[in-house]
Amino acid sequence: MINMHFQSVNYKADKKLKDFAKKRIEKLSLFYNQIIEVFVFTKVENNSDGINKWTELKIGIPGDDIVVKKISKSFEESINSAADSAERILKRRKEKERIL
C-alpha cells in the first residue's frame, strides 16, 4: 500500500476525487514496488480556455523523486494522464535496474 498525500490548492477537493486519485496511484505499485510515498497536488488555474485543472505527482522512490505535471479539462483526466506518464517512467526505471 502506497502512502499518499493529497493537497488541493485554490479549491476544496471532495472525497470522490481523493478516492479516485488513491485508486489510480495504488496501480503504480504494480509497475514499481519500491515506491515510498506519493504527493498529489491539484490546482485550478485561472484561465479562460477551460483546460485549467492541474495535477502534479511527486513520487518518492529510493535514489530520487519522479515529478510529473499534467493539465486538462478535469482533475480525473489530469490525474490519469500524470499516472500514465509515471507508469512509463517507472517501467523504464525498473528495466534499467534489471539490466544493471
Residue frames relative to the residue before (quaternion, step in Angstrom):
aa qw qx qy qz dx dy dz
M 1.0000 0.0000 0.0000 0.0000 0.00 0.00 0.00
I 0.3458 -0.7591 0.5241 0.1715 3.55 -0.81 1.04
N 0.3859 -0.6890 0.5654 0.2380 3.55 -1.04 0.85
M 0.0209 -0.8324 0.5526 -0.0356 3.59 -0.38 1.25
H 0.1504 -0.7558 0.6332 0.0717 3.55 -1.05 0.90
F 0.1199 -0.8059 0.5788 0.0324 3.59 -0.69 1.09
Q 0.0202 0.7976 -0.6016 0.0392 3.55 -0.86 0.98
S 0.1319 -0.7819 0.6056 0.0667 3.56 -0.89 0.97
V 0.1880 -0.7850 0.5866 0.0654 3.55 -0.91 1.01
N 0.8475 0.1458 -0.1475 0.4885 3.60 -0.97 0.95
Y 0.7824 0.1575 -0.1390 0.5862 3.63 1.20 0.26
K 0.4378 -0.6605 0.5364 0.2904 3.59 -1.31 0.19
A 0.2868 -0.7732 0.5435 0.1567 3.59 -0.55 1.17
D 0.3657 -0.7267 0.5331 0.2324 3.58 -0.97 0.81
K 0.6933 -0.4930 0.3365 0.4038 3.55 -1.30 0.38
K 0.6046 0.5824 -0.3473 0.4179 3.59 1.06 -0.77
L 0.6687 0.4886 -0.2943 0.4769 3.58 0.96 -0.89
K 0.6491 0.5127 -0.3190 0.4627 3.59 0.96 -0.85
D 0.6494 0.5110 -0.3104 0.4699 3.59 1.01 -0.84
F 0.6206 0.5374 -0.3311 0.4652 3.57 1.03 -0.83
A 0.6664 0.5022 -0.2958 0.4649 3.58 0.88 -0.99
K 0.6466 0.5300 -0.3186 0.4466 3.59 0.91 -0.94
K 0.6682 0.5070 -0.2965 0.4566 3.57 0.88 -1.00
R 0.6827 0.4894 -0.2837 0.4626 3.58 0.93 -0.94
I 0.6591 0.5056 -0.3020 0.4677 3.60 1.00 -0.81
E 0.5895 0.5817 -0.3613 0.4285 3.59 1.06 -0.74
K 0.6256 0.5652 -0.3367 0.4194 3.60 1.04 -0.76
L 0.5573 0.6202 -0.3958 0.3849 3.61 1.14 -0.52
S 0.6150 0.5697 -0.3534 0.4150 3.60 1.08 -0.64
L 0.5464 0.5977 -0.4030 0.4263 3.61 1.24 -0.28
F 0.7338 0.4242 -0.2196 0.4831 3.57 1.12 -0.70
Y 0.7912 0.0450 0.0030 0.6099 3.58 1.16 -0.55
N 0.2148 -0.8480 0.4756 0.0920 3.58 -0.35 1.24
Q 0.6324 0.5450 -0.3435 0.4302 3.62 1.20 0.12
I 0.3239 0.7466 -0.5163 0.2665 3.59 1.16 0.52
I 0.3181 -0.7631 0.5389 0.1616 3.57 -0.75 1.10
E 0.7637 -0.2170 0.1704 0.5837 3.57 0.82 -1.02
V 0.2242 -0.7561 0.6019 0.1258 3.54 -1.29 0.44
F 0.1825 -0.7456 0.6331 0.0998 3.55 -0.97 0.95
V 0.1074 -0.7777 0.6181 0.0397 3.57 -0.83 1.02
F 0.0530 -0.7849 0.6173 -0.0013 3.58 -0.62 1.16
T 0.0235 -0.7876 0.6156 0.0061 3.59 -0.84 0.97
K 0.0008 -0.8095 0.5844 -0.0563 3.53 -1.03 0.82
V 0.2922 -0.7060 0.6122 0.2034 3.54 -1.20 0.62
E 0.1945 -0.7812 0.5833 0.1078 3.56 -0.72 1.06
N 0.4225 -0.6978 0.5186 0.2561 3.55 -1.09 0.69
N 0.3699 0.6732 -0.5825 0.2658 3.53 -0.36 1.29
S 0.5630 -0.6838 0.3801 0.2666 3.55 -1.14 0.57
D 0.6295 0.5964 -0.3501 0.3542 3.63 1.11 -0.37
G 0.5630 -0.6447 0.3760 0.3551 3.63 1.23 0.06
I 0.6396 0.4514 -0.3347 0.5245 3.59 1.21 -0.30
N 0.3147 0.7887 -0.4535 0.2707 3.54 0.35 1.29
K 0.5312 0.5996 -0.4263 0.4202 3.61 1.22 0.30
W 0.1103 -0.8395 0.5308 -0.0358 3.51 -0.31 1.39
T 0.0286 -0.7926 0.6090 -0.0093 3.61 -0.90 0.92
E 0.0511 -0.7646 0.6419 0.0285 3.54 -1.06 0.84
L 0.1443 -0.7630 0.6255 0.0758 3.55 -0.93 0.96
K 0.0575 -0.7553 0.6519 0.0362 3.55 -0.94 0.90
I 0.0969 -0.8278 0.5524 -0.0140 3.53 -0.34 1.32
G 0.2327 -0.7885 0.5599 0.1033 3.54 -0.62 1.18
I 0.0871 0.7666 -0.6293 0.0927 3.55 -0.70 1.16
P 0.6454 -0.5049 0.3686 0.4390 3.61 -1.15 0.37
G 0.7336 0.3820 -0.2997 0.4755 3.57 -0.87 0.93
D 0.7580 -0.2809 0.2032 0.5525 3.58 0.69 -1.03
D 0.5077 -0.6274 0.4906 0.3285 3.56 -1.30 -0.07
I 0.2749 -0.7110 0.6198 0.1863 3.53 -1.23 0.59
V 0.0774 -0.7932 0.6036 0.0218 3.57 -0.86 0.98
V 0.0197 -0.7850 0.6182 -0.0359 3.54 -0.86 1.07
K 0.0677 -0.7938 0.6041 0.0175 3.60 -0.90 0.95
K 0.0401 0.7854 -0.6154 0.0533 3.56 -0.98 0.92
I 0.1136 -0.7721 0.6219 0.0640 3.55 -1.21 0.58
S 0.1507 0.7903 -0.5835 0.1105 3.60 -0.97 0.87
K 0.7506 -0.4160 0.2830 0.4284 3.56 -1.34 -0.18
S 0.7949 0.1398 -0.0770 0.5854 3.60 1.10 -0.61
F 0.5975 -0.5690 0.4176 0.3807 3.56 -1.21 0.48
E 0.6137 0.5522 -0.3572 0.4368 3.58 0.99 -0.77
E 0.6570 0.5156 -0.2958 0.4637 3.55 0.98 -0.91
S 0.7044 0.4514 -0.2839 0.4684 3.60 0.84 -0.90
I 0.6115 0.5241 -0.3529 0.4764 3.63 1.08 -0.65
N 0.6605 0.5149 -0.2996 0.4570 3.57 0.92 -0.93
S 0.6658 0.5072 -0.2898 0.4642 3.55 0.93 -0.94
A 0.6569 0.4978 -0.3044 0.4775 3.59 0.96 -0.86
A 0.6565 0.5048 -0.3105 0.4666 3.58 0.97 -0.84
D 0.6183 0.5362 -0.3428 0.4611 3.61 1.03 -0.73
S 0.6545 0.4985 -0.3045 0.4801 3.58 0.94 -0.87
A 0.6445 0.5220 -0.3161 0.4606 3.57 0.97 -0.87
E 0.6135 0.5511 -0.3439 0.4490 3.60 1.02 -0.78
R 0.6624 0.5014 -0.3102 0.4623 3.58 0.89 -0.94
I 0.6561 0.5081 -0.3117 0.4628 3.59 0.94 -0.89
L 0.6753 0.4951 -0.2952 0.4602 3.59 0.92 -0.92
K 0.6219 0.5299 -0.3442 0.4626 3.60 1.03 -0.73
R 0.6480 0.5103 -0.3121 0.4715 3.58 0.99 -0.89
R 0.6401 0.5326 -0.3177 0.4536 3.56 0.97 -0.89
K 0.6580 0.5107 -0.2980 0.4663 3.57 0.97 -0.90
E 0.6338 0.5319 -0.3220 0.4601 3.59 1.01 -0.83
K 0.6481 0.5166 -0.3153 0.4622 3.59 0.93 -0.90
E 0.6550 0.5101 -0.3122 0.4618 3.58 0.96 -0.87
R 0.6386 0.5335 -0.3254 0.4491 3.57 1.04 -0.81
I 0.6577 0.5149 -0.3021 0.4594 3.58 1.05 -0.82
L 0.6839 0.5154 -0.2889 0.4279 3.60 0.96 -0.87
